[in-house]
Amino acid sequence: MRAARRCLSAAKLTVIPVVNKVDLPSANVQGTIDQMASTFDVDPEDVICVSGKTGMNVPAILDAVVQRVPAPAASRTNTFHALLFDSWYDDYRGVIALMEVMDGTLQPGDKIVSANSPTSSYDVLEVGIMHPAQRPTTALHAGQVGYVVCGMRQRAEARVGDTFYHKGAAVEALPGFKPAKPMVFAGLFPIEQMDYEPLSSALERLTLNDPAVTIHRDVSPALGPGWRLGFLGFLHMEVFSQRLEQEYGTQTLLTSPSVSFRKVLKDGTAIDMQTPSHFPTQDELHTISHFEEPMVLGTLVFPQEYTGALISLCESRRGEQRSMRYMEGDRVILQYKLPLAEVIENFYDQVKACSSGYATFDYEELGYEAADLVKLQLLLNGEPVDALSAIVHSSRGFPRGKALCKRLKETIPRQLFDIAIQASMKGRVVARETVKALRKDVTAKCYGGDITRKRKLLQKQKEGKKKMRQIGNVQLPKEAFLSVLSPSPKK
């Protein structure tokens, strides 16, 4: 809540508070207005009470937009420059960009360039406004928002936040737009490798409208070629994966999310660790001063009766309480400093479960803090499986290792010898499960005779299993990797 209020204030945006569904018999209109006033510092007199079902006071919203939102401070006589804030791809006309014209005028036939790549110029083929579909116009003037068709063929050319201006003009790029820094990472792989190219095309189109997602090609020894994606947060990752599935009909595997940790060398240099392969080995630990993990300030708003359950949840996630404030009525605002790695692991679902769905959760970044991090390795019969390693906090090593061993035991097929599944950290085994060997009844053909015949066959089988255990290799099926790399089931 505080982050939203600060962003609105910094952006100097006009807020029009609206309370909907006031026609419901159970609607607590005055209580909702009081909460909005205390949370977002809005004037109760400015709140518009509407009903989308009956249409009550809906025209008042449009009137408020005209009366309260100030007109753009722009001039048609100044040099043209515009801000690109959205785009989509048309198979026949290429990239269509949505721009806000800050100053000047743009007409078909003009040549424009981008502030990010001033060496490339584009011929404006068509301009228009969205009303609500595309409606061509003769020009776009200062203060207007419209679409521009300029023959862009590569989706990467339309970068959100870019500044466009007339070729040859001296215009500074609009301030305030910096490349977004991802905080949550996950691997994306096609279920079937034949879907790799269609998925690659879908990713390219989707990232055209969501430039905050970073994409790097990756190859997993278990799942094959795929991508390593970076997101602004856990909600951003969920929305992106749902859009990829719903809008493009793709079947993908999105691995469990992880965060970017840091290792700080003794000379003060900080190096990001996005995957377990970046974790230092035992021979390199003497060069490391300490490790760091990202922290966030989480804000929970909920009814007072759920205070105990939510405090216990935050404490179990290595949280540190910052403040607790009681609002008007029975609402509570609780703030905790939490590790981001704990937040992305089903924390939101557990918040809803502890509060019967009444609690809301939001967080903002607090930077990095020192943490006791370790590399958790999975071993199969003593051989490490690098694809299943993870970077965790030392206090989470045992429960995480135990859970992974248990999930692997349920998916690894039985062999003719025992399979030891172990989780180790700091060179010490912290959890173990064993897949028992298949037992073949070698004495089935002995329907009679001396007991020494059966003993001889059993001894021969024992020696054969001992030899097989020495030379046999465990081949993990793809289902085993999927069970470990996919997100944990929600509890």
C-alpha positions in Angstrom: 0.0 0.0 0.0 2.7 2.4 1.0 4.7 1.6 -2.2 1.6 2.3 -4.4 1.0 5.6 -2.6 4.6 6.6 -3.1 4.6 5.7 -6.8 1.4 7.7 -7.4 2.9 10.7 -5.6 6.2 10.5 -7.5 4.5 10.1 -10.8 2.3 13.1 -10.1 -0.8 11.2 -11.2 -4.3 12.2 -10.5 -6.2 9.6 -8.5 -10.0 9.3 -8.9 -11.2 7.0 -6.1 -14.2 4.8 -7.0 -16.2 2.3 -4.9 -18.0 -0.2 -7.0 -20.9 -2.7 -6.2 -22.7 -0.3 -3.9 -26.0 -1.9 -4.9 -25.2 -5.1 -3.0 -27.2 -5.6 0.2 -24.0 -6.6 2.1 -22.0 -3.6 0.8 -20.2 -1.6 3.6 -19.8 1.5 1.6 -18.8 3.9 4.4 -16.3 1.4 5.8 -14.7 1.0 2.4 -14.4 4.8 2.0 -12.8 5.1 5.4 -10.3 2.4 4.5 -9.4 4.1 1.3 -9.0 7.4 3.1 -6.6 5.9 5.7 -4.6 3.8 3.3 -4.3 6.0 0.2 -4.8 9.5 1.8 -7.7 10.3 -0.4 -10.4 12.8 0.5 -13.7 11.0 1.3 -15.6 13.7 -0.5 -13.8 12.8 -3.7 -14.9 9.1 -3.7 -17.5 8.2 -6.3 -19.9 5.4 -5.4 -21.0 3.5 -8.5 -22.7 0.3 -9.5 -21.6 -1.4 -12.7 -24.7 -3.6 -12.7 -27.3 -0.8 -12.5 -25.2 1.9 -14.1 -25.6 4.2 -11.1 -23.1 7.2 -11.2 -21.1 5.7 -14.1 -21.3 9.0 -16.1 -19.9 10.7 -13.0 -16.6 8.9 -13.5 -16.2 10.3 -17.1 -17.1 13.8 -15.8 -14.5 13.4 -13.1 -11.8 12.4 -15.6 -12.5 15.6 -17.6 -12.7 17.9 -14.6 -9.8 16.5 -12.4 -7.2 15.2 -14.8 -5.1 18.2 -16.1 -4.5 18.7 -19.8 -1.1 17.6 -21.1 1.5 20.4 -21.1 2.6 20.1 -24.8 3.2 22.4 -27.7 2.6 21.8 -31.4 5.3 24.3 -32.4 8.1 22.5 -30.6 10.3 19.8 -32.1 8.4 16.5 -32.4 9.3 13.8 -30.0 7.1 10.9 -28.7 7.2 8.2 -26.1 6.6 4.6 -27.2 4.7 2.8 -24.4 3.1 -0.3 -26.1 3.3 -2.2 -29.4 2.0 -5.3 -31.2 2.9 -7.2 -34.3 0.8 -7.3 -37.5 1.6 -10.0 -40.1 1.1 -7.6 -43.0 2.3 -4.2 -41.6 4.9 -5.2 -39.1 5.2 -3.7 -35.7 2.5 -1.2 -34.8 3.6 1.2 -32.1 1.4 3.1 -29.6 3.0 6.5 -28.8 2.2 9.5 -26.7 3.2 12.7 -28.6 4.9 15.0 -26.2 5.6 17.9 -28.6 5.2 18.7 -32.2 3.3 16.9 -35.0 3.7 13.6 -36.8 2.3 13.0 -40.3 2.5 10.2 -42.8 5.7 10.6 -44.9 7.8 11.9 -42.1 11.1 10.1 -41.2 11.6 9.3 -37.6 14.5 7.7 -35.6 14.8 6.1 -32.2 16.9 7.5 -29.4 18.3 4.0 -28.7 19.4 3.4 -32.3 19.7 6.8 -34.1 21.4 5.2 -37.1 18.1 3.5 -38.2 15.3 5.6 -39.6 11.7 4.7 -40.4 9.2 6.1 -42.9 5.9 6.8 -41.3 3.2 5.0 -43.4 0.1 5.6 -41.3 -0.9 7.3 -38.0 -4.2 7.2 -36.2 -6.0 6.9 -32.9 -7.7 4.0 -31.1 -11.5 4.7 -31.2 -11.7 1.9 -30.0 -10.3 0.2 -33.1 -7.7 1.7 -35.3 -8.9 4.9 -37.0 -6.4 6.6 -39.4 -6.0 10.3 -39.2 -4.0 12.9 -41.1 -1.7 13.7 -38.2 -0.9 13.1 -34.5 -0.5 16.3 -32.5 1.1 17.2 -29.2 -0.9 15.7 -26.3 -2.5 13.0 -28.4 -2.0 9.2 -28.0 -2.2 7.1 -31.2 -0.7 4.3 -33.2 2.1 4.6 -35.7 2.9 2.3 -38.6 6.5 2.8 -39.8 7.6 -0.4 -41.4 9.3 -2.0 -38.4 10.0 -5.6 -39.1 11.9 -6.7 -36.0 10.0 -6.8 -32.8 13.1 -5.8 -30.8 13.1 -2.4 -32.6 9.9 -1.3 -30.7 11.3 -1.0 -27.2 8.9 0.3 -24.5 10.1 3.6 -23.1 12.0 4.6 -26.2 11.9 8.1 -27.6 11.2 8.8 -31.3 11.8 12.1 -33.1 12.2 13.5 -36.6 15.4 12.5 -38.4 18.1 15.2 -38.1 16.5 16.9 -35.1 18.3 17.4 -31.8 16.2 15.9 -29.1 17.1 14.4 -25.8 15.7 11.1 -24.8 12.8 11.3 -22.3 14.1 10.7 -18.7 12.9 8.2 -16.2 13.2 4.9 -18.2 15.8 2.5 -17.2 16.1 -1.2 -18.1 14.2 -3.3 -15.5 16.3 -5.5 -13.3 14.9 -9.0 -12.9 14.6 -10.3 -9.4 13.0 -13.8 -9.9 14.4 -16.4 -12.4 12.9 -19.6 -13.8 13.7 -22.0 -16.6 11.2 -22.5 -19.5 11.3 -25.7 -21.6 8.9 -27.2 -24.1 7.2 -30.4 -23.1 8.1 -31.9 -26.5 11.2 -30.8 -28.4 9.2 -30.5 -31.6 7.5 -27.5 -30.0 10.8 -25.6 -29.6 10.4 -23.3 -32.7 6.7 -22.4 -32.1 7.5 -21.6 -28.5 10.5 -19.5 -29.5 8.2 -17.5 -31.8 5.6 -17.1 -29.1 8.2 -15.8 -26.6 9.4 -13.3 -29.1 5.9 -11.9 -29.7 5.0 -11.8 -26.0 8.2 -10.1 -24.9 7.4 -7.4 -27.5 4.7 -6.2 -25.1 6.6 -7.1 -21.9 10.2 -5.8 -22.2 10.7 -6.3 -18.5 11.2 -10.0 -19.1 14.9 -11.0 -19.8 15.5 -14.0 -22.0 18.7 -16.1 -22.3 19.0 -19.4 -24.2 19.8 -22.3 -21.9 20.4 -26.0 -22.2 19.5 -28.4 -19.4 21.1 -31.8 -19.4 17.7 -33.2 -18.3 15.2 -31.2 -20.3 17.1 -30.2 -23.3 17.3 -26.7 -24.9 15.1 -23.9 -23.4 15.4 -20.5 -21.9 16.3 -18.8 -18.7 13.8 -16.1 -18.0 14.1 -13.2 -15.5 11.0 -11.5 -14.0 10.3 -8.5 -11.8 8.6 -10.7 -9.2 6.5 -13.8 -8.6 3.2 -12.3 -9.8 5.0 -11.1 -13.0 6.1 -14.6 -13.6 2.6 -16.1 -13.1 1.0 -13.6 -15.4 3.6 -14.1 -18.1 3.2 -17.9 -18.0 -0.6 -17.7 -18.2 -0.5 -15.3 -21.1 1.9 -17.7 -22.9 -0.4 -20.6 -22.4 -3.7 -18.8 -23.1 -2.8 -16.5 -26.0 -0.5 -18.8 -27.8 -1.7 -22.3 -26.8 1.7 -23.5 -25.8 2.5 -26.5 -23.5 5.5 -25.6 -21.4 7.4 -26.5 -18.3 8.2 -23.6 -16.0 10.7 -24.7 -13.4 10.5 -23.6 -9.8 11.4 -19.9 -9.4 14.7 -18.8 -7.9 16.3 -15.5 -7.0 19.7 -14.0 -7.8 22.1 -14.4 -4.9 25.4 -12.7 -4.5 28.9 -13.8 -3.5 31.1 -11.0 -2.2 34.8 -11.5 -2.6 37.4 -10.4 0.0 38.3 -7.4 -2.2 34.7 -6.2 -2.1 33.6 -7.3 -5.6 30.0 -8.5 -5.7 29.1 -11.3 -8.2 25.6 -12.4 -9.0 24.7 -16.1 -8.6 21.7 -17.0 -10.7 22.2 -20.7 -10.9 23.9 -23.3 -8.6 26.7 -23.7 -11.1 27.9 -20.1 -10.0 28.3 -21.2 -6.4 32.0 -21.4 -5.4 33.6 -24.8 -4.9 35.3 -25.9 -1.8 38.7 -24.8 -3.2 37.2 -21.3 -4.0 35.6 -20.6 -0.6 38.7 -19.0 0.8 38.3 -16.1 -1.6 34.7 -15.4 -0.5 34.0 -12.8 2.2 30.3 -13.6 2.6 27.1 -14.3 0.7 24.1 -12.0 0.2 20.4 -12.6 -0.6 17.7 -10.1 -1.7 15.3 -8.8 1.0 11.8 -7.3 0.6 9.5 -5.4 2.9 6.1 -7.2 2.9 2.9 -5.5 3.8 -0.1 -7.5 4.9 -3.6 -6.1 5.4 -6.2 -8.5 7.0 -9.0 -8.7 9.6 -7.8 -8.7 13.2 -8.8 -12.3 13.9 -6.1 -13.7 11.7 -3.2 -11.8 13.3 -1.7 -14.8 15.2 -1.8 -17.1 12.2 -0.1 -14.6 9.8 2.6 -13.6 12.4 3.4 -17.3 12.8 3.6 -17.7 9.0 6.0 -14.7 8.6 8.2 -15.9 11.5 8.4 -19.4 9.9 9.7 -17.7 6.7 12.7 -16.1 8.5 10.8 -12.8 8.7 11.6 -9.8 11.0 8.6 -7.7 12.1 8.9 -4.0 11.3 5.5 -2.6 12.4 1.9 -3.4 13.1 -0.9 -0.8 12.9 -4.6 -1.1 13.5 -6.8 0.6 11.0 -10.4 1.9 11.6 -12.7 -1.1 12.1 -11.1 -4.5 12.6 -8.3 -4.2 9.9 -4.6 -4.6 10.7 -1.6 -3.5 8.6 1.4 -5.8 9.4 4.9 -5.2 7.9 7.7 -7.8 7.9 11.1 -7.8 6.4 11.3 -11.1 4.5 13.9 -12.9 2.2 12.6 -12.8 -1.4 13.5 -16.5 -1.7 10.9 -17.3 1.0 8.2 -15.1 -0.6 8.3 -16.8 -4.0 7.8 -20.3 -2.5 4.0 -20.5 -2.1 4.0 -17.7 0.4 1.0 -15.9 -1.2 -1.0 -19.1 -1.2 -0.3 -19.7 2.4 -1.3 -16.1 3.3 -4.7 -16.7 1.6 -5.1 -20.1 3.4 -4.2 -18.6 6.8 -6.7 -15.8 6.4 -9.5 -17.6 4.6 -8.8 -15.4 1.6 -9.3 -12.1 3.3 -5.6 -10.9 3.5 -3.8 -8.9 0.9 -0.1 -9.0 0.4 2.3 -6.6 -1.3 6.1 -6.1 -1.1 8.8 -3.7 -2.2 12.6 -4.3 -2.6 15.0 -3.6 0.3 18.3 -4.5 -1.4 20.7 -7.3 -0.4 21.7 -8.5 3.1 24.3 -11.0 4.3 23.1 -14.6 4.6 24.4 -18.0 5.4 23.9 -19.7 2.0 24.9 -23.2 1.0 24.7 -25.4 -2.1 22.3 -28.3 -1.7 23.4 -31.3 -3.9 21.5 -34.4 -4.7 23.5 -37.7 -5.0 22.4 -40.9 -6.7 24.5 -43.8 -5.4 27.2 -41.3 -4.5 27.2 -39.5 -7.9 26.1 -35.8 -7.9 23.3 -34.8 -10.2 24.2 -31.2 -11.1 20.8 -30.5 -12.8 19.0 -30.9 -9.4 21.3 -28.8 -7.3 20.0 -25.6 -5.6 21.2 -22.6 -3.5 19.4 -22.4 -0.2 19.8 -20.9 3.2 21.5 -23.2 5.7 18.4 -23.4 7.9 16.4 -24.7 4.9 18.9 -27.3 3.8 17.5 -30.2 5.8 13.7 -29.8 5.0 14.4 -28.9 1.4 16.7 -31.9 0.9 14.3 -34.3 2.7 11.4 -33.2 0.4 13.5 -33.5 -2.8 14.7 -37.0 -1.8 11.1 -38.1 -1.1 9.8 -36.8 -4.4 12.6 -38.5 -6.3 11.9 -41.8 -4.5 8.4 -41.7 -5.8 9.4 -41.3 -9.4 12.6 -43.3 -9.9 11.8 -46.8 -11.2 13.2 -49.7 -9.2 16.3 -51.4 -10.5 17.9 -54.8 -9.7 20.0 -53.0 -7.0 19.4 -50.5 -4.3 19.5 -46.8 -5.2 20.6 -44.4 -2.5 19.1 -40.9 -2.9 21.0 -38.4 -0.7 21.0 -34.7 -0.2 24.2 -33.1 1.0 25.5 -29.6 1.9 28.9 -28.5 3.1 30.1 -32.0 2.4 27.7 -33.6 4.8 24.6 -35.8 4.0 21.5 -34.3 5.6 18.7 -36.5 4.1 18.5 -39.9 2.5 15.9 -42.2 0.9 16.5 -45.6 -0.6 14.8 -47.2 -3.6 14.8 -50.9 -2.8 16.0 -53.4 -5.4 13.6 -55.6 -7.4 13.7 -59.1 -6.0 13.7 -61.9 -8.5 12.7 -65.3 -7.2 15.6 -67.4 -8.4 14.5 -70.4 -6.4 11.2 -70.7 -8.2 12.6 -73.6 -10.4 13.7 -75.5 -7.3 10.6 -77.7 -6.7 12.5 -80.1 -4.4 15.9 -81.4 -3.5 18.5 -80.4 -1.0 18.4 -77.0 0.7 21.9 -76.3 -0.4 20.7 -75.9 -4.0 18.6 -72.9 -3.0 21.4 -71.4 -0.9 23.7 -71.7 -3.8 21.3 -69.9 -6.1 20.7 -67.1 -3.5 24.4 -66.7 -3.0 25.0 -66.4 -6.7 22.2 -63.8 -6.9 23.8 -61.8 -4.1 27.2 -61.7 -5.8 25.6 -60.6 -9.1 23.7 -57.8 -7.4 27.0 -56.7 -5.7 28.7 -56.6 -9.0 25.8 -54.7 -10.7 25.8 -52.1 -7.9 29.5 -51.4 -8.6 29.1 -51.0 -12.4 25.5 -50.1 -12.8 24.4 -46.5 -13.6 21.1 -44.9 -12.6 19.3 -43.4 -15.6 16.9 -40.8 -14.3 13.7 -40.6 -16.4 12.3 -37.3 -17.6 9.4 -37.7 -15.2 11.8 -37.6 -12.2 13.4 -34.3 -13.4 9.9 -32.8 -13.9 8.8 -33.8 -10.4 11.8 -32.0 -8.9 12.2 -29.0 -11.2 8.5 -28.1 -11.4 7.0 -26.0 -8.6 6.1 -27.8 -5.4 2.5 -28.7 -5.0 0.5 -26.1 -3.1 -0.5 -27.1 0.4 
